[in-house]
């Protein structure tokens, strides 16, 4: 398997998606989850239409690796990406 090199903006999108998903999982449905669900849809759209996927790797080849890379990123990079 060849290594993937993801652009930082794509990793930041994936990190934001993971944070939003975790927040949605912890929020009771009665508390109103519409905003979080809409944010997930928006982030998903941005990730899937990112220019990186137009290259030869494609989403199926790199989607799992993107999630792994986003999860293994140090907390400092995550804080920088959210600013």
mmCIF file of the N, C-alpha and C atoms, coordinates in Angstrom:
data_MODEL
# 
_entry.id   MODEL 
# 
loop_
_atom_site.group_PDB 
_atom_site.id 
_atom_site.type_symbol 
_atom_site.label_atom_id 
_atom_site.label_alt_id 
_atom_site.label_comp_id 
_atom_site.label_asym_id 
_atom_site.label_entity_id 
_atom_site.label_seq_id 
_atom_site.pdbx_PDB_ins_code 
_atom_site.Cartn_x 
_atom_site.Cartn_y 
_atom_site.Cartn_z 
_atom_site.occupancy 
_atom_site.B_iso_or_equiv 
_atom_site.pdbx_formal_charge 
_atom_site.auth_seq_id 
_atom_site.auth_comp_id 
_atom_site.auth_asym_id 
_atom_site.auth_atom_id 
_atom_site.pdbx_PDB_model_num 
ATOM 1   N N  . UNK A 1 1  ? 0.836   -1.181 0.000  1.00 0.00 ? 1  UNK A N  1 
ATOM 2   C CA . UNK A 1 1  ? 0.000   0.000  0.000  1.00 0.00 ? 1  UNK A CA 1 
ATOM 3   C C  . UNK A 1 1  ? 0.880   1.245  0.000  1.00 0.00 ? 1  UNK A C  1 
ATOM 4   N N  . UNK A 1 2  ? 0.548   2.175  -0.850 1.00 0.00 ? 2  UNK A N  1 
ATOM 5   C CA . UNK A 1 2  ? 1.364   3.379  -0.908 1.00 0.00 ? 2  UNK A CA 1 
ATOM 6   C C  . UNK A 1 2  ? 0.892   4.393  0.129  1.00 0.00 ? 2  UNK A C  1 
ATOM 7   N N  . UNK A 1 3  ? 1.822   5.183  0.664  1.00 0.00 ? 3  UNK A N  1 
ATOM 8   C CA . UNK A 1 3  ? 1.436   6.167  1.686  1.00 0.00 ? 3  UNK A CA 1 
ATOM 9   C C  . UNK A 1 3  ? 0.647   7.323  1.066  1.00 0.00 ? 3  UNK A C  1 
ATOM 10  N N  . UNK A 1 4  ? -0.273  7.847  1.828  1.00 0.00 ? 4  UNK A N  1 
ATOM 11  C CA . UNK A 1 4  ? -1.064  8.993  1.389  1.00 0.00 ? 4  UNK A CA 1 
ATOM 12  C C  . UNK A 1 4  ? -0.512  10.248 2.034  1.00 0.00 ? 4  UNK A C  1 
ATOM 13  N N  . UNK A 1 5  ? -0.491  11.316 1.261  1.00 0.00 ? 5  UNK A N  1 
ATOM 14  C CA . UNK A 1 5  ? -0.109  12.631 1.784  1.00 0.00 ? 5  UNK A CA 1 
ATOM 15  C C  . UNK A 1 5  ? -1.296  13.551 1.552  1.00 0.00 ? 5  UNK A C  1 
ATOM 16  N N  . UNK A 1 6  ? -1.993  13.848 2.637  1.00 0.00 ? 6  UNK A N  1 
ATOM 17  C CA . UNK A 1 6  ? -3.192  14.659 2.530  1.00 0.00 ? 6  UNK A CA 1 
ATOM 18  C C  . UNK A 1 6  ? -2.868  16.118 2.773  1.00 0.00 ? 6  UNK A C  1 
ATOM 19  N N  . UNK A 1 7  ? -3.509  17.017 2.036  1.00 0.00 ? 7  UNK A N  1 
ATOM 20  C CA . UNK A 1 7  ? -3.315  18.447 2.289  1.00 0.00 ? 7  UNK A CA 1 
ATOM 21  C C  . UNK A 1 7  ? -3.861  18.808 3.676  1.00 0.00 ? 7  UNK A C  1 
ATOM 22  N N  . UNK A 1 8  ? -3.250  19.782 4.306  1.00 0.00 ? 8  UNK A N  1 
ATOM 23  C CA . UNK A 1 8  ? -3.643  20.160 5.664  1.00 0.00 ? 8  UNK A CA 1 
ATOM 24  C C  . UNK A 1 8  ? -5.093  20.620 5.728  1.00 0.00 ? 8  UNK A C  1 
ATOM 25  N N  . UNK A 1 9  ? -5.586  21.299 4.696  1.00 0.00 ? 9  UNK A N  1 
ATOM 26  C CA . UNK A 1 9  ? -6.980  21.749 4.750  1.00 0.00 ? 9  UNK A CA 1 
ATOM 27  C C  . UNK A 1 9  ? -7.952  20.576 4.708  1.00 0.00 ? 9  UNK A C  1 
ATOM 28  N N  . UNK A 1 10 ? -7.600  19.509 4.019  1.00 0.00 ? 10 UNK A N  1 
ATOM 29  C CA . UNK A 1 10 ? -8.445  18.316 3.986  1.00 0.00 ? 10 UNK A CA 1 
ATOM 30  C C  . UNK A 1 10 ? -8.417  17.613 5.338  1.00 0.00 ? 10 UNK A C  1 
ATOM 31  N N  . UNK A 1 11 ? -7.242  17.543 5.960  1.00 0.00 ? 11 UNK A N  1 
ATOM 32  C CA . UNK A 1 11 ? -7.145  16.969 7.304  1.00 0.00 ? 11 UNK A CA 1 
ATOM 33  C C  . UNK A 1 11 ? -7.950  17.801 8.302  1.00 0.00 ? 11 UNK A C  1 
ATOM 34  N N  . UNK A 1 12 ? -7.910  19.120 8.170  1.00 0.00 ? 12 UNK A N  1 
ATOM 35  C CA . UNK A 1 12 ? -8.675  19.987 9.068  1.00 0.00 ? 12 UNK A CA 1 
ATOM 36  C C  . UNK A 1 12 ? -10.176 19.743 8.905  1.00 0.00 ? 12 UNK A C  1 
ATOM 37  N N  . UNK A 1 13 ? -10.625 19.560 7.673  1.00 0.00 ? 13 UNK A N  1 
ATOM 38  C CA . UNK A 1 13 ? -12.038 19.246 7.436  1.00 0.00 ? 13 UNK A CA 1 
ATOM 39  C C  . UNK A 1 13 ? -12.411 17.925 8.104  1.00 0.00 ? 13 UNK A C  1 
ATOM 40  N N  . UNK A 1 14 ? -11.556 16.917 7.970  1.00 0.00 ? 14 UNK A N  1 
ATOM 41  C CA . UNK A 1 14 ? -11.840 15.614 8.575  1.00 0.00 ? 14 UNK A CA 1 
ATOM 42  C C  . UNK A 1 14 ? -11.855 15.716 10.089 1.00 0.00 ? 14 UNK A C  1 
ATOM 43  N N  . UNK A 1 15 ? -10.922 16.483 10.671 1.00 0.00 ? 15 UNK A N  1 
ATOM 44  C CA . UNK A 1 15 ? -10.906 16.667 12.124 1.00 0.00 ? 15 UNK A CA 1 
ATOM 45  C C  . UNK A 1 15 ? -12.185 17.348 12.595 1.00 0.00 ? 15 UNK A C  1 
ATOM 46  N N  . UNK A 1 16 ? -12.623 18.371 11.865 1.00 0.00 ? 16 UNK A N  1 
ATOM 47  C CA . UNK A 1 16 ? -13.869 19.064 12.213 1.00 0.00 ? 16 UNK A CA 1 
ATOM 48  C C  . UNK A 1 16 ? -15.053 18.112 12.120 1.00 0.00 ? 16 UNK A C  1 
ATOM 49  N N  . UNK A 1 17 ? -15.051 17.248 11.102 1.00 0.00 ? 17 UNK A N  1 
ATOM 50  C CA . UNK A 1 17 ? -16.124 16.267 10.947 1.00 0.00 ? 17 UNK A CA 1 
ATOM 51  C C  . UNK A 1 17 ? -16.143 15.316 12.133 1.00 0.00 ? 17 UNK A C  1 
ATOM 52  N N  . UNK A 1 18 ? -14.978 14.819 12.528 1.00 0.00 ? 18 UNK A N  1 
ATOM 53  C CA . UNK A 1 18 ? -14.893 13.892 13.661 1.00 0.00 ? 18 UNK A CA 1 
ATOM 54  C C  . UNK A 1 18 ? -15.362 14.554 14.958 1.00 0.00 ? 18 UNK A C  1 
ATOM 55  N N  . UNK A 1 19 ? -14.955 15.811 15.189 1.00 0.00 ? 19 UNK A N  1 
ATOM 56  C CA . UNK A 1 19 ? -15.395 16.535 16.391 1.00 0.00 ? 19 UNK A CA 1 
ATOM 57  C C  . UNK A 1 19 ? -16.911 16.720 16.388 1.00 0.00 ? 19 UNK A C  1 
ATOM 58  N N  . UNK A 1 20 ? -17.460 17.107 15.241 1.00 0.00 ? 20 UNK A N  1 
ATOM 59  C CA . UNK A 1 20 ? -18.902 17.329 15.132 1.00 0.00 ? 20 UNK A CA 1 
ATOM 60  C C  . UNK A 1 20 ? -19.662 16.027 15.347 1.00 0.00 ? 20 UNK A C  1 
ATOM 61  N N  . UNK A 1 21 ? -19.170 14.949 14.765 1.00 0.00 ? 21 UNK A N  1 
ATOM 62  C CA . UNK A 1 21 ? -19.819 13.644 14.918 1.00 0.00 ? 21 UNK A CA 1 
ATOM 63  C C  . UNK A 1 21 ? -19.826 13.222 16.384 1.00 0.00 ? 21 UNK A C  1 
ATOM 64  N N  . UNK A 1 22 ? -18.698 13.418 17.070 1.00 0.00 ? 22 UNK A N  1 
ATOM 65  C CA . UNK A 1 22 ? -18.612 13.066 18.489 1.00 0.00 ? 22 UNK A CA 1 
ATOM 66  C C  . UNK A 1 22 ? -19.579 13.920 19.310 1.00 0.00 ? 22 UNK A C  1 
ATOM 67  N N  . UNK A 1 23 ? -19.658 15.197 18.993 1.00 0.00 ? 23 UNK A N  1 
ATOM 68  C CA . UNK A 1 23 ? -20.578 16.086 19.701 1.00 0.00 ? 23 UNK A CA 1 
ATOM 69  C C  . UNK A 1 23 ? -22.030 15.663 19.464 1.00 0.00 ? 23 UNK A C  1 
ATOM 70  N N  . UNK A 1 24 ? -22.351 15.287 18.234 1.00 0.00 ? 24 UNK A N  1 
ATOM 71  C CA . UNK A 1 24 ? -23.697 14.824 17.914 1.00 0.00 ? 24 UNK A CA 1 
ATOM 72  C C  . UNK A 1 24 ? -24.027 13.542 18.673 1.00 0.00 ? 24 UNK A C  1 
ATOM 73  N N  . UNK A 1 25 ? -23.061 12.644 18.786 1.00 0.00 ? 25 UNK A N  1 
ATOM 74  C CA . UNK A 1 25 ? -23.279 11.385 19.486 1.00 0.00 ? 25 UNK A CA 1 
ATOM 75  C C  . UNK A 1 25 ? -23.551 11.599 20.968 1.00 0.00 ? 25 UNK A C  1 
ATOM 76  N N  . UNK A 1 26 ? -23.006 12.660 21.534 1.00 0.00 ? 26 UNK A N  1 
ATOM 77  C CA . UNK A 1 26 ? -23.169 12.935 22.960 1.00 0.00 ? 26 UNK A CA 1 
ATOM 78  C C  . UNK A 1 26 ? -24.380 13.814 23.263 1.00 0.00 ? 26 UNK A C  1 
ATOM 79  N N  . UNK A 1 27 ? -24.991 14.407 22.261 1.00 0.00 ? 27 UNK A N  1 
ATOM 80  C CA . UNK A 1 27 ? -26.108 15.321 22.460 1.00 0.00 ? 27 UNK A CA 1 
ATOM 81  C C  . UNK A 1 27 ? -27.428 14.560 22.407 1.00 0.00 ? 27 UNK A C  1 
ATOM 82  N N  . UNK A 1 28 ? -28.252 14.708 23.441 1.00 0.00 ? 28 UNK A N  1 
ATOM 83  C CA . UNK A 1 28 ? -29.566 14.057 23.402 1.00 0.00 ? 28 UNK A CA 1 
ATOM 84  C C  . UNK A 1 28 ? -30.412 14.631 22.262 1.00 0.00 ? 28 UNK A C  1 
ATOM 85  N N  . UNK A 1 29 ? -31.195 13.787 21.626 1.00 0.00 ? 29 UNK A N  1 
ATOM 86  C CA . UNK A 1 29 ? -32.023 14.218 20.499 1.00 0.00 ? 29 UNK A CA 1 
ATOM 87  C C  . UNK A 1 29 ? -32.978 15.328 20.910 1.00 0.00 ? 29 UNK A C  1 
ATOM 88  N N  . UNK A 1 30 ? -33.460 15.280 22.144 1.00 0.00 ? 30 UNK A N  1 
ATOM 89  C CA . UNK A 1 30 ? -34.394 16.297 22.623 1.00 0.00 ? 30 UNK A CA 1 
ATOM 90  C C  . UNK A 1 30 ? -33.739 17.671 22.745 1.00 0.00 ? 30 UNK A C  1 
ATOM 91  N N  . UNK A 1 31 ? -32.407 17.712 22.778 1.00 0.00 ? 31 UNK A N  1 
ATOM 92  C CA . UNK A 1 31 ? -31.691 18.984 22.918 1.00 0.00 ? 31 UNK A CA 1 
ATOM 93  C C  . UNK A 1 31 ? -31.610 19.735 21.598 1.00 0.00 ? 31 UNK A C  1 
ATOM 94  N N  . UNK A 1 32 ? -32.013 19.107 20.526 1.00 0.00 ? 32 UNK A N  1 
ATOM 95  C CA . UNK A 1 32 ? -31.950 19.758 19.217 1.00 0.00 ? 32 UNK A CA 1 
ATOM 96  C C  . UNK A 1 32 ? -30.618 19.497 18.543 1.00 0.00 ? 32 UNK A C  1 
ATOM 97  N N  . UNK A 1 33 ? -30.636 18.640 17.557 1.00 0.00 ? 33 UNK A N  1 
ATOM 98  C CA . UNK A 1 33 ? -29.392 18.254 16.891 1.00 0.00 ? 33 UNK A CA 1 
ATOM 99  C C  . UNK A 1 33 ? -29.330 18.728 15.440 1.00 0.00 ? 33 UNK A C  1 
ATOM 100 N N  . UNK A 1 34 ? -30.292 19.548 15.043 1.00 0.00 ? 34 UNK A N  1 
ATOM 101 C CA . UNK A 1 34 ? -30.362 19.986 13.651 1.00 0.00 ? 34 UNK A CA 1 
ATOM 102 C C  . UNK A 1 34 ? -29.097 20.709 13.210 1.00 0.00 ? 34 UNK A C  1 
ATOM 103 N N  . UNK A 1 35 ? -28.592 21.591 14.040 1.00 0.00 ? 35 UNK A N  1 
ATOM 104 C CA . UNK A 1 35 ? -27.396 22.360 13.680 1.00 0.00 ? 35 UNK A CA 1 
ATOM 105 C C  . UNK A 1 35 ? -26.203 21.437 13.468 1.00 0.00 ? 35 UNK A C  1 
ATOM 106 N N  . UNK A 1 36 ? -26.042 20.463 14.359 1.00 0.00 ? 36 UNK A N  1 
ATOM 107 C CA . UNK A 1 36 ? -24.921 19.526 14.223 1.00 0.00 ? 36 UNK A CA 1 
ATOM 108 C C  . UNK A 1 36 ? -25.071 18.655 12.986 1.00 0.00 ? 36 UNK A C  1 
ATOM 109 N N  . UNK A 1 37 ? -26.280 18.201 12.714 1.00 0.00 ? 37 UNK A N  1 
ATOM 110 C CA . UNK A 1 37 ? -26.505 17.376 11.522 1.00 0.00 ? 37 UNK A CA 1 
ATOM 111 C C  . UNK A 1 37 ? -26.229 18.169 10.252 1.00 0.00 ? 37 UNK A C  1 
ATOM 112 N N  . UNK A 1 38 ? -26.649 19.410 10.229 1.00 0.00 ? 38 UNK A N  1 
ATOM 113 C CA . UNK A 1 38 ? -26.383 20.253 9.053  1.00 0.00 ? 38 UNK A CA 1 
ATOM 114 C C  . UNK A 1 38 ? -24.894 20.513 8.884  1.00 0.00 ? 38 UNK A C  1 
ATOM 115 N N  . UNK A 1 39 ? -24.196 20.697 10.014 1.00 0.00 ? 39 UNK A N  1 
ATOM 116 C CA . UNK A 1 39 ? -22.746 20.899 9.936  1.00 0.00 ? 39 UNK A CA 1 
ATOM 117 C C  . UNK A 1 39 ? -22.069 19.652 9.365  1.00 0.00 ? 39 UNK A C  1 
ATOM 118 N N  . UNK A 1 40 ? -22.506 18.454 9.781  1.00 0.00 ? 40 UNK A N  1 
ATOM 119 C CA . UNK A 1 40 ? -21.941 17.210 9.235  1.00 0.00 ? 40 UNK A CA 1 
ATOM 120 C C  . UNK A 1 40 ? -22.167 17.117 7.727  1.00 0.00 ? 40 UNK A C  1 
ATOM 121 N N  . UNK A 1 41 ? -23.367 17.468 7.285  1.00 0.00 ? 41 UNK A N  1 
ATOM 122 C CA . UNK A 1 41 ? -23.668 17.420 5.850  1.00 0.00 ? 41 UNK A CA 1 
ATOM 123 C C  . UNK A 1 41 ? -22.776 18.393 5.085  1.00 0.00 ? 41 UNK A C  1 
ATOM 124 N N  . UNK A 1 42 ? -22.625 19.597 5.617  1.00 0.00 ? 42 UNK A N  1 
ATOM 125 C CA . UNK A 1 42 ? -21.781 20.600 4.961  1.00 0.00 ? 42 UNK A CA 1 
ATOM 126 C C  . UNK A 1 42 ? -20.325 20.151 4.907  1.00 0.00 ? 42 UNK A C  1 
ATOM 127 N N  . UNK A 1 43 ? -19.809 19.663 6.034  1.00 0.00 ? 43 UNK A N  1 
ATOM 128 C CA . UNK A 1 43 ? -18.417 19.195 6.074  1.00 0.00 ? 43 UNK A CA 1 
ATOM 129 C C  . UNK A 1 43 ? -18.210 18.006 5.136  1.00 0.00 ? 43 UNK A C  1 
ATOM 130 N N  . UNK A 1 44 ? -19.179 17.107 5.091  1.00 0.00 ? 44 UNK A N  1 
ATOM 131 C CA . UNK A 1 44 ? -19.081 15.954 4.186  1.00 0.00 ? 44 UNK A CA 1 
ATOM 132 C C  . UNK A 1 44 ? -19.005 16.417 2.740  1.00 0.00 ? 44 UNK A C  1 
ATOM 133 N N  . UNK A 1 45 ? -19.836 17.389 2.390  1.00 0.00 ? 45 UNK A N  1 
ATOM 134 C CA . UNK A 1 45 ? -19.812 17.920 1.028  1.00 0.00 ? 45 UNK A CA 1 
ATOM 135 C C  . UNK A 1 45 ? -18.473 18.545 0.683  1.00 0.00 ? 45 UNK A C  1 
ATOM 136 N N  . UNK A 1 46 ? -17.924 19.318 1.620  1.00 0.00 ? 46 UNK A N  1 
ATOM 137 C CA . UNK A 1 46 ? -16.619 19.950 1.374  1.00 0.00 ? 46 UNK A CA 1 
ATOM 138 C C  . UNK A 1 46 ? -15.513 18.901 1.235  1.00 0.00 ? 46 UNK A C  1 
ATOM 139 N N  . UNK A 1 47 ? -15.564 17.872 2.059  1.00 0.00 ? 47 UNK A N  1 
ATOM 140 C CA . UNK A 1 47 ? -14.530 16.838 1.974  1.00 0.00 ? 47 UNK A CA 1 
ATOM 141 C C  . UNK A 1 47 ? -14.622 16.051 0.672  1.00 0.00 ? 47 UNK A C  1 
ATOM 142 N N  . UNK A 1 48 ? -15.822 15.680 0.290  1.00 0.00 ? 48 UNK A N  1 
ATOM 143 C CA . UNK A 1 48 ? -15.991 14.851 -0.904 1.00 0.00 ? 48 UNK A CA 1 
ATOM 144 C C  . UNK A 1 48 ? -15.741 15.600 -2.202 1.00 0.00 ? 48 UNK A C  1 
ATOM 145 N N  . UNK A 1 49 ? -15.857 16.904 -2.176 1.00 0.00 ? 49 UNK A N  1 
ATOM 146 C CA . UNK A 1 49 ? -15.614 17.684 -3.393 1.00 0.00 ? 49 UNK A CA 1 
ATOM 147 C C  . UNK A 1 49 ? -14.253 18.375 -3.373 1.00 0.00 ? 49 UNK A C  1 
ATOM 148 N N  . UNK A 1 50 ? -13.428 18.057 -2.390 1.00 0.00 ? 50 UNK A N  1 
ATOM 149 C CA . UNK A 1 50 ? -12.090 18.644 -2.298 1.00 0.00 ? 50 UNK A CA 1 
ATOM 150 C C  . UNK A 1 50 ? -11.279 18.244 -3.534 1.00 0.00 ? 50 UNK A C  1 
ATOM 151 N N  . UNK A 1 51 ? -10.466 19.125 -4.004 1.00 0.00 ? 51 UNK A N  1 
ATOM 152 C CA . UNK A 1 51 ? -9.654  18.887 -5.192 1.00 0.00 ? 51 UNK A CA 1 
ATOM 153 C C  . UNK A 1 51 ? -8.720  17.692 -5.092 1.00 0.00 ? 51 UNK A C  1 
ATOM 154 N N  . UNK A 1 52 ? -8.363  17.289 -3.883 1.00 0.00 ? 52 UNK A N  1 
ATOM 155 C CA . UNK A 1 52 ? -7.467  16.148 -3.707 1.00 0.00 ? 52 UNK A CA 1 
ATOM 156 C C  . UNK A 1 52 ? -8.040  14.883 -4.342 1.00 0.00 ? 52 UNK A C  1 
ATOM 157 N N  . UNK A 1 53 ? -9.350  14.721 -4.265 1.00 0.00 ? 53 UNK A N  1 
ATOM 158 C CA . UNK A 1 53 ? -9.981  13.496 -4.746 1.00 0.00 ? 53 UNK A CA 1 
ATOM 159 C C  . UNK A 1 53 ? -10.072 13.434 -6.263 1.00 0.00 ? 53 UNK A C  1 
ATOM 160 N N  . UNK A 1 54 ? -9.780  14.515 -6.958 1.00 0.00 ? 54 UNK A N  1 
ATOM 161 C CA . UNK A 1 54 ? -9.799  14.467 -8.418 1.00 0.00 ? 54 UNK A CA 1 
ATOM 162 C C  . UNK A 1 54 ? -8.536  13.815 -8.974 1.00 0.00 ? 54 UNK A C  1 
ATOM 163 N N  . UNK A 1 55 ? -7.557  13.592 -8.098 1.00 0.00 ? 55 UNK A N  1 
ATOM 164 C CA . UNK A 1 55 ? -6.319  12.936 -8.518 1.00 0.00 ? 55 UNK A CA 1 
ATOM 165 C C  . UNK A 1 55 ? -6.502  11.437 -8.643 1.00 0.00 ? 55 UNK A C  1 
ATOM 166 N N  . UNK A 1 56 ? -5.439  10.717 -8.896 1.00 0.00 ? 56 UNK A N  1 
ATOM 167 C CA . UNK A 1 56 ? -5.531  9.280  -9.134 1.00 0.00 ? 56 UNK A CA 1 
ATOM 168 C C  . UNK A 1 56 ? -5.898  8.446  -7.901 1.00 0.00 ? 56 UNK A C  1 
ATOM 169 N N  . UNK A 1 57 ? -5.744  8.991  -6.691 1.00 0.00 ? 57 UNK A N  1 
ATOM 170 C CA . UNK A 1 57 ? -6.010  8.196  -5.491 1.00 0.00 ? 57 UNK A CA 1 
ATOM 171 C C  . UNK A 1 57 ? -7.495  7.895  -5.334 1.00 0.00 ? 57 UNK A C  1 
ATOM 172 N N  . UNK A 1 58 ? -8.320  8.881  -5.480 1.00 0.00 ? 58 UNK A N  1 
ATOM 173 C CA . UNK A 1 58 ? -9.767  8.674  -5.354 1.00 0.00 ? 58 UNK A CA 1 
ATOM 174 C C  . UNK A 1 58 ? -10.215 8.467  -3.924 1.00 0.00 ? 58 UNK A C  1 
ATOM 175 N N  . UNK A 1 59 ? -11.499 8.690  -3.670 1.00 0.00 ? 59 UNK A N  1 
ATOM 176 C CA . UNK A 1 59 ? -12.050 8.600  -2.317 1.00 0.00 ? 59 UNK A CA 1 
ATOM 177 C C  . UNK A 1 59 ? -11.972 7.188  -1.749 1.00 0.00 ? 59 UNK A C  1 
ATOM 178 N N  . UNK A 1 60 ? -12.312 6.204  -2.530 1.00 0.00 ? 60 UNK A N  1 
ATOM 179 C CA . UNK A 1 60 ? -12.304 4.837  -1.997 1.00 0.00 ? 60 UNK A CA 1 
ATOM 180 C C  . UNK A 1 60 ? -10.906 4.416  -1.555 1.00 0.00 ? 60 UNK A C  1 
ATOM 181 N N  . UNK A 1 61 ? -9.907  4.860  -2.255 1.00 0.00 ? 61 UNK A N  1 
ATOM 182 C CA . UNK A 1 61 ? -8.545  4.466  -1.905 1.00 0.00 ? 61 UNK A CA 1 
ATOM 183 C C  . UNK A 1 61 ? -8.033  5.196  -0.679 1.00 0.00 ? 61 UNK A C  1 
ATOM 184 N N  . UNK A 1 62 ? -8.500  6.411  -0.429 1.00 0.00 ? 62 UNK A N  1 
ATOM 185 C CA . UNK A 1 62 ? -7.900  7.200  0.637  1.00 0.00 ? 62 UNK A CA 1 
ATOM 186 C C  . UNK A 1 62 ? -8.806  7.597  1.772  1.00 0.00 ? 62 UNK A C  1 
ATOM 187 N N  . UNK A 1 63 ? -10.085 7.302  1.711  1.00 0.00 ? 63 UNK A N  1 
ATOM 188 C CA . UNK A 1 63 ? -11.008 7.734  2.751  1.00 0.00 ? 63 UNK A CA 1 
ATOM 189 C C  . UNK A 1 63 ? -10.673 7.214  4.135  1.00 0.00 ? 63 UNK A C  1 
ATOM 190 N N  . UNK A 1 64 ? -10.363 5.937  4.217  1.00 0.00 ? 64 UNK A N  1 
ATOM 191 C CA . UNK A 1 64 ? -10.027 5.352  5.511  1.00 0.00 ? 64 UNK A CA 1 
ATOM 192 C C  . UNK A 1 64 ? -8.711  5.925  6.011  1.00 0.00 ? 64 UNK A C  1 
ATOM 193 N N  . UNK A 1 65 ? -7.761  6.077  5.128  1.00 0.00 ? 65 UNK A N  1 
ATOM 194 C CA . UNK A 1 65 ? -6.465  6.638  5.528  1.00 0.00 ? 65 UNK A CA 1 
ATOM 195 C C  . UNK A 1 65 ? -6.602  8.079  5.987  1.00 0.00 ? 65 UNK A C  1 
ATOM 196 N N  . UNK A 1 66 ? -7.499  8.838  5.372  1.00 0.00 ? 66 UNK A N  1 
ATOM 197 C CA . UNK A 1 66 ? -7.734  10.222 5.797  1.00 0.00 ? 66 UNK A CA 1 
ATOM 198 C C  . UNK A 1 66 ? -8.250  10.233 7.230  1.00 0.00 ? 66 UNK A C  1 
ATOM 199 N N  . UNK A 1 67 ? -9.208  9.382  7.548  1.00 0.00 ? 67 UNK A N  1 
ATOM 200 C CA . UNK A 1 67 ? -9.730  9.331  8.911  1.00 0.00 ? 67 UNK A CA 1 
ATOM 201 C C  . UNK A 1 67 ? -8.642  8.920  9.897  1.00 0.00 ? 67 UNK A C  1 
ATOM 202 N N  . UNK A 1 68 ? -7.817  7.959  9.521  1.00 0.00 ? 68 UNK A N  1 
ATOM 203 C CA . UNK A 1 68 ? -6.714  7.546  10.407 1.00 0.00 ? 68 UNK A CA 1 
ATOM 204 C C  . UNK A 1 68 ? -5.728  8.682  10.628 1.00 0.00 ? 68 UNK A C  1 
ATOM 205 N N  . UNK A 1 69 ? -5.390  9.374  9.557  1.00 0.00 ? 69 UNK A N  1 
ATOM 206 C CA . UNK A 1 69 ? -4.438  10.485 9.668  1.00 0.00 ? 69 UNK A CA 1 
ATOM 207 C C  . UNK A 1 69 ? -5.002  11.598 10.539 1.00 0.00 ? 69 UNK A C  1 
ATOM 208 N N  . UNK A 1 70 ? -6.289  11.894 10.393 1.00 0.00 ? 70 UNK A N  1 
ATOM 209 C CA . UNK A 1 70 ? -6.912  12.952 11.191 1.00 0.00 ? 70 UNK A CA 1 
ATOM 210 C C  . UNK A 1 70 ? -6.954  12.572 12.662 1.00 0.00 ? 70 UNK A C  1 
ATOM 211 N N  . UNK A 1 71 ? -7.186  11.301 12.953 1.00 0.00 ? 71 UNK A N  1 
ATOM 212 C CA . UNK A 1 71 ? -7.236  10.855 14.346 1.00 0.00 ? 71 UNK A CA 1 
ATOM 213 C C  . UNK A 1 71 ? -5.861  10.815 14.995 1.00 0.00 ? 71 UNK A C  1 
ATOM 214 N N  . UNK A 1 72 ? -4.829  10.572 14.208 1.00 0.00 ? 72 UNK A N  1 
ATOM 215 C CA . UNK A 1 72 ? -3.488  10.438 14.780 1.00 0.00 ? 72 UNK A CA 1 
ATOM 216 C C  . UNK A 1 72 ? -2.724  11.752 14.820 1.00 0.00 ? 72 UNK A C  1 
ATOM 217 N N  . UNK A 1 73 ? -3.344  12.832 14.381 1.00 0.00 ? 73 UNK A N  1 
ATOM 218 C CA . UNK A 1 73 ? -2.687  14.130 14.390 1.00 0.00 ? 73 UNK A CA 1 
ATOM 219 C C  . UNK A 1 73 ? -2.584  14.640 15.820 1.00 0.00 ? 73 UNK A C  1 
ATOM 220 N N  . UNK A 1 74 ? -1.436  15.207 16.198 1.00 0.00 ? 74 UNK A N  1 
ATOM 221 C CA . UNK A 1 74 ? -1.292  15.737 17.546 1.00 0.00 ? 74 UNK A CA 1 
ATOM 222 C C  . UNK A 1 74 ? -2.327  16.819 17.842 1.00 0.00 ? 74 UNK A C  1 
ATOM 223 N N  . UNK A 1 75 ? -2.649  16.966 19.102 1.00 0.00 ? 75 UNK A N  1 
ATOM 224 C CA . UNK A 1 75 ? -3.662  17.945 19.534 1.00 0.00 ? 75 UNK A CA 1 
ATOM 225 C C  . UNK A 1 75 ? -3.280  19.368 19.139 1.00 0.00 ? 75 UNK A C  1 
ATOM 226 N N  . UNK A 1 76 ? -1.995  19.681 19.089 1.00 0.00 ? 76 UNK A N  1 
ATOM 227 C CA . UNK A 1 76 ? -1.601  21.045 18.733 1.00 0.00 ? 76 UNK A CA 1 
ATOM 228 C C  . UNK A 1 76 ? -2.006  21.374 17.301 1.00 0.00 ? 76 UNK A C  1 
ATOM 229 N N  . UNK A 1 77 ? -1.866  20.443 16.386 1.00 0.00 ? 77 UNK A N  1 
ATOM 230 C CA . UNK A 1 77 ? -2.270  20.680 15.007 1.00 0.00 ? 77 UNK A CA 1 
ATOM 231 C C  . UNK A 1 77 ? -3.774  20.844 14.914 1.00 0.00 ? 77 UNK A C  1 
ATOM 232 N N  . UNK A 1 78 ? -4.502  20.115 15.743 1.00 0.00 ? 78 UNK A N  1 
ATOM 233 C CA . UNK A 1 78 ? -5.962  20.215 15.746 1.00 0.00 ? 78 UNK A CA 1 
ATOM 234 C C  . UNK A 1 78 ? -6.399  21.586 16.232 1.00 0.00 ? 78 UNK A C  1 
ATOM 235 N N  . UNK A 1 79 ? -5.740  22.095 17.275 1.00 0.00 ? 79 UNK A N  1 
ATOM 236 C CA . UNK A 1 79 ? -6.098  23.425 17.776 1.00 0.00 ? 79 UNK A CA 1 
ATOM 237 C C  . UNK A 1 79 ? -5.780  24.495 16.750 1.00 0.00 ? 79 UNK A C  1 
ATOM 238 N N  . UNK A 1 80 ? -4.656  24.359 16.070 1.00 0.00 ? 80 UNK A N  1 
ATOM 239 C CA . UNK A 1 80 ? -4.281  25.328 15.041 1.00 0.00 ? 80 UNK A CA 1 
ATOM 240 C C  . UNK A 1 80 ? -5.275  25.322 13.885 1.00 0.00 ? 80 UNK A C  1 
ATOM 241 N N  . UNK A 1 81 ? -5.778  24.158 13.522 1.00 0.00 ? 81 UNK A N  1 
ATOM 242 C CA . UNK A 1 81 ? -6.708  24.042 12.415 1.00 0.00 ? 81 UNK A CA 1 
ATOM 243 C C  . UNK A 1 81 ? -8.062  24.666 12.739 1.00 0.00 ? 81 UNK A C  1 
ATOM 244 N N  . UNK A 1 82 ? -8.428  24.692 14.008 1.00 0.00 ? 82 UNK A N  1 
ATOM 245 C CA . UNK A 1 82 ? -9.736  25.231 14.367 1.00 0.00 ? 82 UNK A CA 1 
ATOM 246 C C  . UNK A 1 82 ? -9.715  26.747 14.519 1.00 0.00 ? 82 UNK A C  1 
ATOM 247 N N  . UNK A 1 83 ? -8.556  27.369 14.424 1.00 0.00 ? 83 UNK A N  1 
ATOM 248 C CA . UNK A 1 83 ? -8.490  28.835 14.547 1.00 0.00 ? 83 UNK A CA 1 
ATOM 249 C C  . UNK A 1 83 ? -8.555  29.507 13.214 1.00 0.00 ? 83 UNK A C  1 
# 
